[in-house]
Amino acid sequence: MRSIIVLCLLLLSTSMTSGCGTTVGTKLTGAVRYVNIRMDIAPRQLIAQIGDEIRWQNLNPEPVRLRLLEEGTPALLECGKGFSQFGVVQDTVTIAPQQYASLCFAKPGTVRFNVWLDADNPQGTMTPTGSIRIEPRAGFKRNS
């Protein structure tokens, strides 16, 4: 009986995830790529692989607003922080000072984004448009 309880607790604890969580069958790489937000963004162009976690870090003392510029919702894995509201992925997120928002992408392509340095003023100062090129993983074969 004790071994059954231990086994159940072990299974329960391994199924809980945090941060960039995933479910069985998704292909997260475990790699984290950073976009640092100050008065500018660095890097402006980032290359990542399918399943990498992209983290936009706000290093400013004030909140910023980030918006993905792609039409529709990019193909995402179950990974992310800040972009989901009531279970729906949003294309705009406010990032508090010294915090981050993140996503993991499931398909190759390019994702462009803008960052407004004053989260409450959409006509205020904006960084140059950034881009993330999502590439297939080495040795990764897509099912067609």
Secondary structure, 3 states (H helix, E strand, C coil): CHHHHHHHHHHHHHHCCCCCCCCCCCCCCCCEEEEEECCCEECCEEEEECCCEEEEEECCCCCEEEEECCCCCCCEEEEEECCEECCEECCEEEECCCCEEEEEECCCEEEEEEEECCCCCCCCCECCCEEEEEECCCCCCCCC
